[in-house]
Amino acid sequence: MEQTKYLIKFLQLANDFTFENDIFDVISNYKEEDSITQQISDSLNLKESIVPTEMINQKKECIICLVEFTERTKIISLDCKHIYHSHCLKIWLSLRNKICPTCKRNI
């Protein structure tokens, strides 16, 4: 799952990349955004947990990245009961309003 986190971030950075940027700017932006996602997570008091076995057996997936939950995956369950990969939700919240990606309820 760690690879998914970096792939999502790479695609986001590549989308914003212009020929005037150099690789050091891209790396710097990644570190800043990772720090921002952690600050958002802390400010919203989001609690990470490990995906329950029944979700793995039911082949549930994160609707942000559309990847199935696997063993030892860190997840966040919102008050509305929707569940996402921890890193996916943190990125979502850093790029969007603080709303649930599924039901649009405020977090």
C-alpha angles and dihedrals in degrees: 000000000000087000090056090055092055093043092054091048092046091052091049092050093044090053090056095040120115129182090252090063119085128209093260091061090051092051091046092051091050092053091047093049092047088054091048093051090052091049091051091048091051095045092051091045093233113181121213123212138167117268112263117244093240090062090054091049091050091051092235117177139203108254092212097061099012092228121135119248113254137190117298092010115151112233139178122216114203125214088259087060096246113139130210140169105276095236093045093054093046091053091045091052093048091053101036140038114287095270135124110263091223108041100014091232115155114258 
